[in-house]
Amino acid sequence: MTELIYMRDAFAQEFDGEVVGVDDDKIALARTAFYPTGGGQPHDTGTLGGAKVVEVRKTGDVVWHTLEGPIPAMGATVSGKINWDRRYKLMRTHSALHVLGGVIFNEWGVLCTGNDMEPLEARMDYEFDPLPEGFAQTI
């Protein structure tokens, strides 16, 4: 089970973690501040030891980090550093989507059916039939 540092400290930018799993170019850590892809939100990027983190996925209770660069050995302790500029932009975008979703629900009672987000850019899907008059102006 990976301790999810980001759940108690969304502003954590650096941490140390022990390697508890190795699978080709992926490692699992006992604890991580890297947010994995999920719920329409993309994963964090950054570095672990001397390697670049290119993907982060959660399988069950374990977070797997795909690396480009040297793969640390099982039991090694690695230092992680989040790409803070990207993380903070994703946090702002995520919050804005919640606000927009609340406005649309409060005004029209419609829930989001899908979304996609990148730093400071996002899409939210809604099923309106037809689109309400003055929708853009109200938003």
Secondary structure, 3 states (H helix, E strand, C coil): CCEEHHHHCCCCCEEEEEEEEEECCEEEECEECCCCCECCECCCCEEECCEEEEEEEEECCEEEEEEECCCCCCCCEEEEEECHHHHHHHHHHHHHHHHHHHHHHHHHCCCCCEEEEECCEEEEECCCCCCCCCHHHHC
